[in-house]
Amino acid sequence: MKKSSIIFFERKFPSANMILIKDQLPILIDTGFGSEAKDTEQLIREAGVSPEDLHLIVNTHYHSDHVGGNFHFQKNYDVTIAAHKWDANLINSCDLEACSAEWLDQPVEPYRVDKKLSDNDEIHTGSRTLKVIHTPGHTLGHISLYEPEEEVLICGDLFHKNDIGWLNIFREGASSIQRSIESLDRLSRFRIRQAYSGHGTQIENPIASIDAARERFEKWLTMPEKVSWHAMKRIFAFTLIIKNGLAREEIDSYLLKCGWFQDFARYSFQLQPEEFIQILLDEMIRSKAASWHNNYLIATTPYQVPQEKWGNKNIKPKDWKPQGILT
Protein backbone atom coordinates (compact mmCIF):
# COMPACT_ATOMS: atom_id res chain seq x y z
CA MET A 1 0.00 0.00 0.00
CA LYS A 2 1.39 3.36 -0.99
CA LYS A 3 1.71 6.02 1.67
CA SER A 4 -1.58 7.74 2.34
CA SER A 5 -2.08 11.33 1.26
CA ILE A 6 -4.34 14.30 1.90
CA ILE A 7 -5.50 15.80 -1.40
CA PHE A 8 -7.04 19.28 -1.45
CA PHE A 9 -9.35 20.33 -4.28
CA GLU A 10 -9.84 24.08 -4.56
CA ARG A 11 -13.11 24.58 -6.41
CA LYS A 12 -14.98 27.48 -7.93
CA PHE A 13 -18.46 28.41 -6.80
CA PRO A 14 -21.12 27.08 -6.61
CA SER A 15 -19.15 24.18 -5.14
CA ALA A 16 -17.19 24.29 -1.92
CA ASN A 17 -13.67 22.92 -1.72
CA MET A 18 -13.15 19.20 -1.05
CA ILE A 19 -10.52 17.10 0.68
CA LEU A 20 -9.80 13.47 -0.18
CA ILE A 21 -7.96 11.30 2.32
CA LYS A 22 -6.39 8.67 0.07
CA ASP A 23 -5.74 5.67 2.29
CA GLN A 24 -6.86 2.09 2.85
CA LEU A 25 -10.28 3.48 3.77
CA PRO A 26 -10.66 6.55 1.52
CA ILE A 27 -12.61 9.48 2.96
CA LEU A 28 -14.13 12.37 0.97
CA ILE A 29 -14.85 15.52 2.93
CA ASP A 30 -17.75 17.49 1.39
CA THR A 31 -19.15 16.86 -2.09
CA GLY A 32 -19.77 20.25 -3.72
CA PHE A 33 -22.97 21.64 -5.23
CA GLY A 34 -25.46 19.27 -6.84
CA SER A 35 -24.89 20.55 -10.36
CA GLU A 36 -21.22 19.57 -10.10
CA ALA A 37 -21.70 15.99 -8.85
CA LYS A 38 -20.23 14.36 -11.96
CA ASP A 39 -17.27 16.75 -11.81
CA THR A 40 -16.80 15.75 -8.17
CA GLU A 41 -16.73 12.10 -9.19
CA GLN A 42 -14.24 12.80 -11.98
CA LEU A 43 -11.92 14.66 -9.61
CA ILE A 44 -11.63 11.76 -7.20
CA ARG A 45 -11.24 9.25 -10.05
CA GLU A 46 -8.35 11.32 -11.42
CA ALA A 47 -6.82 11.24 -7.92
CA GLY A 48 -6.87 7.44 -8.09
CA VAL A 49 -9.94 6.62 -6.01
CA SER A 50 -13.03 5.00 -7.50
CA PRO A 51 -16.32 6.16 -5.96
CA GLU A 52 -17.18 2.51 -5.30
CA ASP A 53 -14.17 2.37 -2.99
CA LEU A 54 -15.07 5.41 -0.89
CA HIS A 55 -15.34 4.29 2.70
CA LEU A 56 -17.10 7.43 3.90
CA ILE A 57 -18.26 10.91 2.94
CA VAL A 58 -18.00 13.41 5.79
CA ASN A 59 -19.87 16.72 5.64
CA THR A 60 -18.47 19.65 7.59
CA HIS A 61 -22.00 21.10 7.58
CA TYR A 62 -25.24 20.84 5.64
CA HIS A 63 -25.22 23.82 3.25
CA SER A 64 -25.94 23.04 -0.41
CA ASP A 65 -22.44 23.82 -1.67
CA HIS A 66 -21.01 21.18 0.70
CA VAL A 67 -23.61 18.39 0.49
CA GLY A 68 -24.96 18.73 -3.05
CA GLY A 69 -23.11 15.69 -4.38
CA ASN A 70 -24.33 13.41 -1.57
CA PHE A 71 -27.37 12.25 -3.54
CA HIS A 72 -25.25 11.19 -6.51
CA PHE A 73 -22.78 9.16 -4.46
CA GLN A 74 -25.36 7.60 -2.18
CA LYS A 75 -27.76 6.66 -4.96
CA ASN A 76 -25.19 5.35 -7.44
CA TYR A 77 -22.50 3.91 -5.16
CA ASP A 78 -24.22 3.48 -1.78
CA VAL A 79 -21.52 5.51 -0.04
CA THR A 80 -21.98 5.96 3.71
CA ILE A 81 -22.46 9.60 4.73
CA ALA A 82 -21.43 11.05 8.09
CA ALA A 83 -22.32 14.40 9.65
CA HIS A 84 -22.77 15.94 13.06
CA LYS A 85 -25.73 14.43 14.91
CA TRP A 86 -27.65 17.73 14.97
CA ASP A 87 -27.46 18.00 11.18
CA ALA A 88 -28.26 14.30 10.86
CA ASN A 89 -31.48 14.53 12.83
CA LEU A 90 -32.78 17.38 10.65
CA ILE A 91 -31.71 15.68 7.42
CA ASN A 92 -33.12 12.27 8.24
CA SER A 93 -36.48 13.64 9.37
CA CYS A 94 -36.69 15.82 6.22
CA ASP A 95 -37.21 18.81 8.48
CA LEU A 96 -38.23 22.02 6.71
CA GLU A 97 -35.15 23.70 8.19
CA ALA A 98 -32.68 21.05 6.97
CA CYS A 99 -29.75 22.61 5.06
CA SER A 100 -31.48 25.99 5.56
CA ALA A 101 -32.49 25.22 1.97
CA GLU A 102 -36.02 26.61 2.17
CA TRP A 103 -34.92 29.87 3.79
CA LEU A 104 -31.99 30.29 1.39
CA ASP A 105 -33.92 29.07 -1.69
CA GLN A 106 -31.15 26.61 -2.63
CA PRO A 107 -31.88 23.22 -4.20
CA VAL A 108 -30.60 20.12 -2.40
CA GLU A 109 -31.31 16.62 -3.64
CA PRO A 110 -32.33 14.10 -0.97
CA TYR A 111 -29.84 12.13 1.06
CA ARG A 112 -29.66 10.49 4.46
CA VAL A 113 -26.96 10.63 7.12
CA ASP A 114 -25.90 7.08 7.99
CA LYS A 115 -23.32 7.88 10.66
CA LYS A 116 -23.96 10.50 13.33
CA LEU A 117 -20.86 12.25 14.62
CA SER A 118 -20.22 13.89 17.97
CA ASP A 119 -17.42 16.01 19.37
CA ASN A 120 -14.17 14.04 19.93
CA ASP A 121 -15.24 11.12 17.73
CA GLU A 122 -12.47 9.55 15.67
CA ILE A 123 -12.61 8.62 11.98
CA HIS A 124 -10.10 5.98 10.90
CA THR A 125 -8.83 5.91 7.33
CA GLY A 126 -6.39 3.04 7.66
CA SER A 127 -3.10 4.65 8.59
CA ARG A 128 -4.59 7.93 9.82
CA THR A 129 -7.07 9.06 12.43
CA LEU A 130 -9.15 12.21 12.06
CA LYS A 131 -10.45 13.86 15.22
CA VAL A 132 -13.94 15.36 15.01
CA ILE A 133 -14.11 18.82 16.58
CA HIS A 134 -17.54 20.39 17.00
CA THR A 135 -17.07 24.01 15.87
CA PRO A 136 -20.51 25.67 15.81
CA GLY A 137 -20.98 29.21 14.54
CA HIS A 138 -21.50 29.13 10.80
CA THR A 139 -24.04 26.40 11.55
CA LEU A 140 -24.95 24.68 14.81
CA GLY A 141 -23.83 21.29 13.49
CA HIS A 142 -20.59 22.53 11.94
CA ILE A 143 -17.54 20.33 12.49
CA SER A 144 -13.84 20.59 11.79
CA LEU A 145 -11.46 17.66 11.38
CA TYR A 146 -7.90 17.44 12.72
CA GLU A 147 -5.21 15.06 11.51
CA PRO A 148 -2.43 15.00 14.14
CA GLU A 149 0.30 13.22 12.14
CA GLU A 150 0.74 16.07 9.66
CA GLU A 151 -0.99 18.62 11.91
CA VAL A 152 -3.63 19.36 9.28
CA LEU A 153 -6.93 21.10 10.03
CA ILE A 154 -10.01 20.92 7.81
CA CYS A 155 -12.16 23.79 9.00
CA GLY A 156 -15.14 23.99 6.64
CA ASP A 157 -16.65 27.47 6.66
CA LEU A 158 -15.70 28.55 10.17
CA PHE A 159 -12.88 30.66 8.74
CA HIS A 160 -10.98 31.06 5.47
CA LYS A 161 -7.55 32.38 4.58
CA ASN A 162 -8.70 36.00 4.43
CA ASP A 163 -12.36 35.82 5.39
CA ILE A 164 -14.88 34.22 7.72
CA GLY A 165 -18.01 32.22 7.10
CA TRP A 166 -21.25 34.20 6.99
CA LEU A 167 -23.53 33.84 9.99
CA ASN A 168 -27.20 32.89 9.83
CA ILE A 169 -28.52 34.57 12.97
CA PHE A 170 -32.12 33.72 12.06
CA ARG A 171 -31.59 29.97 11.68
CA GLU A 172 -28.47 29.23 13.71
CA GLY A 173 -29.00 31.68 16.58
CA ALA A 174 -28.25 35.25 17.63
CA SER A 175 -25.23 34.01 19.59
CA SER A 176 -23.51 32.70 16.45
CA ILE A 177 -20.72 35.27 16.85
CA GLN A 178 -19.91 34.10 20.37
CA ARG A 179 -20.06 30.46 19.27
CA SER A 180 -17.69 31.21 16.39
CA ILE A 181 -15.19 32.89 18.72
CA GLU A 182 -15.31 29.93 21.11
CA SER A 183 -14.79 27.54 18.20
CA LEU A 184 -11.75 29.52 17.02
CA ASP A 185 -10.34 29.57 20.56
CA ARG A 186 -10.67 25.81 20.73
CA LEU A 187 -8.93 25.27 17.39
CA SER A 188 -6.10 27.62 18.35
CA ARG A 189 -5.02 25.14 21.04
CA PHE A 190 -4.07 22.56 18.39
CA ARG A 191 -0.72 22.44 16.63
CA ILE A 192 -1.70 23.33 13.06
CA ARG A 193 0.78 23.51 10.21
CA GLN A 194 -1.67 23.49 7.32
CA ALA A 195 -5.39 24.24 7.08
CA TYR A 196 -7.99 23.77 4.37
CA SER A 197 -11.26 25.67 4.39
CA GLY A 198 -14.45 25.41 2.38
CA HIS A 199 -13.60 28.29 0.05
CA GLY A 200 -10.45 29.91 -1.25
CA THR A 201 -6.86 28.75 -1.23
CA GLN A 202 -5.13 26.52 1.30
CA ILE A 203 -4.05 28.28 4.49
CA GLU A 204 -0.31 28.21 5.09
CA ASN A 205 -0.42 30.27 8.31
CA PRO A 206 -3.52 28.96 10.09
CA ILE A 207 -2.91 30.67 13.42
CA ALA A 208 -2.68 34.09 11.72
CA SER A 209 -5.96 33.39 9.90
CA ILE A 210 -7.61 32.25 13.15
CA ASP A 211 -6.41 35.41 14.92
CA ALA A 212 -7.69 37.62 12.08
CA ALA A 213 -11.05 35.81 12.11
CA ARG A 214 -11.37 36.22 15.88
CA GLU A 215 -10.60 39.94 15.62
CA ARG A 216 -13.27 40.39 12.97
CA PHE A 217 -15.89 38.48 14.95
CA GLU A 218 -15.09 40.56 18.03
CA LYS A 219 -15.65 43.75 16.03
CA TRP A 220 -18.99 42.35 14.89
CA LEU A 221 -20.12 42.09 18.52
CA THR A 222 -20.31 45.89 18.61
CA MET A 223 -21.51 46.30 14.99
CA PRO A 224 -24.22 43.68 14.42
CA GLU A 225 -25.30 45.28 11.15
CA LYS A 226 -22.02 44.02 9.64
CA VAL A 227 -23.13 40.45 10.34
CA SER A 228 -26.24 41.04 8.28
CA TRP A 229 -24.49 42.76 5.39
CA HIS A 230 -21.82 40.08 5.20
CA ALA A 231 -24.46 37.34 5.11
CA MET A 232 -26.82 39.00 2.65
CA LYS A 233 -24.17 39.76 0.08
CA ARG A 234 -22.93 36.18 0.15
CA ILE A 235 -26.40 34.66 0.01
CA PHE A 236 -27.51 36.88 -2.86
CA ALA A 237 -24.24 36.40 -4.76
CA PHE A 238 -24.68 32.63 -4.45
CA THR A 239 -28.20 32.95 -5.86
CA LEU A 240 -26.81 34.90 -8.81
CA ILE A 241 -24.24 32.14 -9.34
CA ILE A 242 -26.66 29.21 -9.39
CA LYS A 243 -29.07 31.14 -11.62
CA ASN A 244 -26.24 32.62 -13.71
CA GLY A 245 -27.67 36.08 -13.10
CA LEU A 246 -31.09 37.64 -12.67
CA ALA A 247 -32.80 40.01 -15.11
CA ARG A 248 -33.55 43.42 -13.66
CA GLU A 249 -37.30 42.88 -14.00
CA GLU A 250 -37.09 39.56 -12.07
CA ILE A 251 -35.22 40.83 -9.04
CA ASP A 252 -38.01 42.48 -7.04
CA SER A 253 -40.40 39.55 -7.19
CA TYR A 254 -37.60 37.08 -6.52
CA LEU A 255 -36.27 38.84 -3.42
CA LEU A 256 -39.73 39.38 -1.96
CA LYS A 257 -40.39 35.65 -1.88
CA CYS A 258 -37.12 34.80 -0.09
CA GLY A 259 -37.16 34.12 3.63
CA TRP A 260 -33.64 35.41 4.13
CA PHE A 261 -34.42 38.74 2.46
CA GLN A 262 -37.64 39.19 4.42
CA ASP A 263 -35.92 38.52 7.74
CA PHE A 264 -32.90 40.73 7.19
CA ALA A 265 -35.03 43.64 5.92
CA ARG A 266 -37.60 43.52 8.71
CA TYR A 267 -35.50 42.55 11.70
CA SER A 268 -31.92 43.63 10.97
CA PHE A 269 -32.78 46.96 9.33
CA GLN A 270 -36.35 47.62 10.51
CA LEU A 271 -37.57 48.25 6.96
CA GLN A 272 -40.34 46.84 4.85
CA PRO A 273 -38.89 44.39 2.32
CA GLU A 274 -40.09 46.54 -0.60
CA GLU A 275 -38.08 49.46 0.80
CA PHE A 276 -34.95 47.38 1.17
CA ILE A 277 -34.60 46.04 -2.38
CA GLN A 278 -32.78 49.04 -3.84
CA ILE A 279 -30.61 49.39 -0.74
CA LEU A 280 -29.36 45.83 -1.18
CA LEU A 281 -28.82 46.29 -4.92
CA ASP A 282 -26.83 49.48 -4.33
CA GLU A 283 -24.62 47.69 -1.79
CA MET A 284 -24.06 44.73 -4.12
CA ILE A 285 -22.81 47.15 -6.79
CA ARG A 286 -20.85 49.37 -4.38
CA SER A 287 -19.03 46.42 -2.82
CA LYS A 288 -18.44 44.86 -6.25
CA ALA A 289 -20.18 41.66 -5.19
CA ALA A 290 -22.22 41.97 -8.40
CA SER A 291 -22.40 44.07 -11.54
CA TRP A 292 -24.85 44.78 -14.36
CA HIS A 293 -24.38 43.13 -17.75
CA ASN A 294 -27.00 43.73 -20.45
CA ASN A 295 -29.72 44.27 -17.85
CA TYR A 296 -28.68 41.17 -15.87
CA LEU A 297 -27.22 41.30 -12.37
CA ILE A 298 -24.22 38.94 -12.36
CA ALA A 299 -22.00 37.79 -9.47
CA THR A 300 -18.43 39.04 -9.85
CA THR A 301 -16.65 36.17 -8.08
CA PRO A 302 -15.30 33.50 -10.46
CA TYR A 303 -17.71 30.61 -10.83
CA GLN A 304 -18.61 27.66 -13.00
CA VAL A 305 -21.98 28.16 -14.65
CA PRO A 306 -24.36 25.37 -13.54
CA GLN A 307 -26.43 23.52 -16.10
CA GLU A 308 -29.53 25.55 -16.94
CA LYS A 309 -31.89 23.12 -15.19
CA TRP A 310 -30.18 23.88 -11.87
CA GLY A 311 -31.12 27.53 -12.02
CA ASN A 312 -34.77 26.58 -11.64
CA LYS A 313 -34.43 23.33 -9.71
CA ASN A 314 -36.68 23.60 -6.70
CA ILE A 315 -36.13 20.43 -4.69
CA LYS A 316 -36.00 21.07 -0.93
CA PRO A 317 -36.19 18.86 2.18
CA LYS A 318 -39.98 19.37 2.33
CA ASP A 319 -40.11 17.38 -0.93
CA TRP A 320 -37.95 14.53 0.36
CA LYS A 321 -39.41 11.25 1.56
CA PRO A 322 -38.27 10.10 5.02
CA GLN A 323 -36.00 7.01 5.15
CA GLY A 324 -37.01 5.68 1.73
CA ILE A 325 -35.77 8.76 -0.10
CA LEU A 326 -33.27 6.90 -2.26
CA THR A 327 -35.39 3.91 -3.29
C-alpha positions in Angstrom: 0.0 0.0 0.0 1.4 3.4 -1.0 1.7 6.0 1.7 -1.6 7.7 2.3 -2.1 11.3 1.3 -4.3 14.3 1.9 -5.5 15.8 -1.4 -7.0 19.3 -1.5 -9.4 20.3 -4.3 -9.8 24.1 -4.6 -13.1 24.6 -6.4 -15.0 27.5 -7.9 -18.5 28.4 -6.8 -21.1 27.1 -6.6 -19.1 24.2 -5.1 -17.2 24.3 -1.9 -13.7 22.9 -1.7 -13.2 19.2 -1.0 -10.5 17.1 0.7 -9.8 13.5 -0.2 -8.0 11.3 2.3 -6.4 8.7 0.1 -5.7 5.7 2.3 -6.9 2.1 2.9 -10.3 3.5 3.8 -10.7 6.6 1.5 -12.6 9.5 3.0 -14.1 12.4 1.0 -14.9 15.5 2.9 -17.7 17.5 1.4 -19.1 16.9 -2.1 -19.8 20.2 -3.7 -23.0 21.6 -5.2 -25.5 19.3 -6.8 -24.9 20.5 -10.4 -21.2 19.6 -10.1 -21.7 16.0 -8.8 -20.2 14.4 -12.0 -17.3 16.7 -11.8 -16.8 15.7 -8.2 -16.7 12.1 -9.2 -14.2 12.8 -12.0 -11.9 14.7 -9.6 -11.6 11.8 -7.2 -11.2 9.2 -10.0 -8.3 11.3 -11.4 -6.8 11.2 -7.9 -6.9 7.4 -8.1 -9.9 6.6 -6.0 -13.0 5.0 -7.5 -16.3 6.2 -6.0 -17.2 2.5 -5.3 -14.2 2.4 -3.0 -15.1 5.4 -0.9 -15.3 4.3 2.7 -17.1 7.4 3.9 -18.3 10.9 2.9 -18.0 13.4 5.8 -19.9 16.7 5.6 -18.5 19.7 7.6 -22.0 21.1 7.6 -25.2 20.8 5.6 -25.2 23.8 3.3 -25.9 23.0 -0.4 -22.4 23.8 -1.7 -21.0 21.2 0.7 -23.6 18.4 0.5 -25.0 18.7 -3.0 -23.1 15.7 -4.4 -24.3 13.4 -1.6 -27.4 12.3 -3.5 -25.2 11.2 -6.5 -22.8 9.2 -4.5 -25.4 7.6 -2.2 -27.8 6.7 -5.0 -25.2 5.4 -7.4 -22.5 3.9 -5.2 -24.2 3.5 -1.8 -21.5 5.5 0.0 -22.0 6.0 3.7 -22.5 9.6 4.7 -21.4 11.0 8.1 -22.3 14.4 9.7 -22.8 15.9 13.1 -25.7 14.4 14.9 -27.7 17.7 15.0 -27.5 18.0 11.2 -28.3 14.3 10.9 -31.5 14.5 12.8 -32.8 17.4 10.7 -31.7 15.7 7.4 -33.1 12.3 8.2 -36.5 13.6 9.4 -36.7 15.8 6.2 -37.2 18.8 8.5 -38.2 22.0 6.7 -35.1 23.7 8.2 -32.7 21.1 7.0 -29.7 22.6 5.1 -31.5 26.0 5.6 -32.5 25.2 2.0 -36.0 26.6 2.2 -34.9 29.9 3.8 -32.0 30.3 1.4 -33.9 29.1 -1.7 -31.2 26.6 -2.6 -31.9 23.2 -4.2 -30.6 20.1 -2.4 -31.3 16.6 -3.6 -32.3 14.1 -1.0 -29.8 12.1 1.1 -29.7 10.5 4.5 -27.0 10.6 7.1 -25.9 7.1 8.0 -23.3 7.9 10.7 -24.0 10.5 13.3 -20.9 12.2 14.6 -20.2 13.9 18.0 -17.4 16.0 19.4 -14.2 14.0 19.9 -15.2 11.1 17.7 -12.5 9.5 15.7 -12.6 8.6 12.0 -10.1 6.0 10.9 -8.8 5.9 7.3 -6.4 3.0 7.7 -3.1 4.7 8.6 -4.6 7.9 9.8 -7.1 9.1 12.4 -9.2 12.2 12.1 -10.5 13.9 15.2 -13.9 15.4 15.0 -14.1 18.8 16.6 -17.5 20.4 17.0 -17.1 24.0 15.9 -20.5 25.7 15.8 -21.0 29.2 14.5 -21.5 29.1 10.8 -24.0 26.4 11.5 -24.9 24.7 14.8 -23.8 21.3 13.5 -20.6 22.5 11.9 -17.5 20.3 12.5 -13.8 20.6 11.8 -11.5 17.7 11.4 -7.9 17.4 12.7 -5.2 15.1 11.5 -2.4 15.0 14.1 0.3 13.2 12.1 0.7 16.1 9.7 -1.0 18.6 11.9 -3.6 19.4 9.3 -6.9 21.1 10.0 -10.0 20.9 7.8 -12.2 23.8 9.0 -15.1 24.0 6.6 -16.7 27.5 6.7 -15.7 28.5 10.2 -12.9 30.7 8.7 -11.0 31.1 5.5 -7.5 32.4 4.6 -8.7 36.0 4.4 -12.4 35.8 5.4 -14.9 34.2 7.7 -18.0 32.2 7.1 -21.3 34.2 7.0 -23.5 33.8 10.0 -27.2 32.9 9.8 -28.5 34.6 13.0 -32.1 33.7 12.1 -31.6 30.0 11.7 -28.5 29.2 13.7 -29.0 31.7 16.6 -28.3 35.2 17.6 -25.2 34.0 19.6 -23.5 32.7 16.4 -20.7 35.3 16.8 -19.9 34.1 20.4 -20.1 30.5 19.3 -17.7 31.2 16.4 -15.2 32.9 18.7 -15.3 29.9 21.1 -14.8 27.5 18.2 -11.8 29.5 17.0 -10.3 29.6 20.6 -10.7 25.8 20.7 -8.9 25.3 17.4 -6.1 27.6 18.3 -5.0 25.1 21.0 -4.1 22.6 18.4 -0.7 22.4 16.6 -1.7 23.3 13.1 0.8 23.5 10.2 -1.7 23.5 7.3 -5.4 24.2 7.1 -8.0 23.8 4.4 -11.3 25.7 4.4 -14.4 25.4 2.4 -13.6 28.3 0.1 -10.4 29.9 -1.2 -6.9 28.7 -1.2 -5.1 26.5 1.3 -4.1 28.3 4.5 -0.3 28.2 5.1 -0.4 30.3 8.3 -3.5 29.0 10.1 -2.9 30.7 13.4 -2.7 34.1 11.7 -6.0 33.4 9.9 -7.6 32.3 13.2 -6.4 35.4 14.9 -7.7 37.6 12.1 -11.0 35.8 12.1 -11.4 36.2 15.9 -10.6 39.9 15.6 -13.3 40.4 13.0 -15.9 38.5 14.9 -15.1 40.6 18.0 -15.7 43.8 16.0 -19.0 42.4 14.9 -20.1 42.1 18.5 -20.3 45.9 18.6 -21.5 46.3 15.0 -24.2 43.7 14.4 -25.3 45.3 11.1 -22.0 44.0 9.6 -23.1 40.4 10.3 -26.2 41.0 8.3 -24.5 42.8 5.4 -21.8 40.1 5.2 -24.5 37.3 5.1 -26.8 39.0 2.6 -24.2 39.8 0.1 -22.9 36.2 0.1 -26.4 34.7 0.0 -27.5 36.9 -2.9 -24.2 36.4 -4.8 -24.7 32.6 -4.4 -28.2 32.9 -5.9 -26.8 34.9 -8.8 -24.2 32.1 -9.3 -26.7 29.2 -9.4 -29.1 31.1 -11.6 -26.2 32.6 -13.7 -27.7 36.1 -13.1 -31.1 37.6 -12.7 -32.8 40.0 -15.1 -33.5 43.4 -13.7 -37.3 42.9 -14.0 -37.1 39.6 -12.1 -35.2 40.8 -9.0 -38.0 42.5 -7.0 -40.4 39.5 -7.2 -37.6 37.1 -6.5 -36.3 38.8 -3.4 -39.7 39.4 -2.0 -40.4 35.6 -1.9 -37.1 34.8 -0.1 -37.2 34.1 3.6 -33.6 35.4 4.1 -34.4 38.7 2.5 -37.6 39.2 4.4 -35.9 38.5 7.7 -32.9 40.7 7.2 -35.0 43.6 5.9 -37.6 43.5 8.7 -35.5 42.6 11.7 -31.9 43.6 11.0 -32.8 47.0 9.3 -36.3 47.6 10.5 -37.6 48.3 7.0 -40.3 46.8 4.8 -38.9 44.4 2.3 -40.1 46.5 -0.6 -38.1 49.5 0.8 -34.9 47.4 1.2 -34.6 46.0 -2.4 -32.8 49.0 -3.8 -30.6 49.4 -0.7 -29.4 45.8 -1.2 -28.8 46.3 -4.9 -26.8 49.5 -4.3 -24.6 47.7 -1.8 -24.1 44.7 -4.1 -22.8 47.1 -6.8 -20.8 49.4 -4.4 -19.0 46.4 -2.8 -18.4 44.9 -6.3 -20.2 41.7 -5.2 -22.2 42.0 -8.4 -22.4 44.1 -11.5 -24.9 44.8 -14.4 -24.4 43.1 -17.8 -27.0 43.7 -20.5 -29.7 44.3 -17.9 -28.7 41.2 -15.9 -27.2 41.3 -12.4 -24.2 38.9 -12.4 -22.0 37.8 -9.5 -18.4 39.0 -9.8 -16.6 36.2 -8.1 -15.3 33.5 -10.5 -17.7 30.6 -10.8 -18.6 27.7 -13.0 -22.0 28.2 -14.6 -24.4 25.4 -13.5 -26.4 23.5 -16.1 -29.5 25.6 -16.9 -31.9 23.1 -15.2 -30.2 23.9 -11.9 -31.1 27.5 -12.0 -34.8 26.6 -11.6 -34.4 23.3 -9.7 -36.7 23.6 -6.7 -36.1 20.4 -4.7 -36.0 21.1 -0.9 -36.2 18.9 2.2 -40.0 19.4 2.3 -40.1 17.4 -0.9 -38.0 14.5 0.4 -39.4 11.2 1.6 -38.3 10.1 5.0 -36.0 7.0 5.1 -37.0 5.7 1.7 -35.8 8.8 -0.1 -33.3 6.9 -2.3 -35.4 3.9 -3.3 
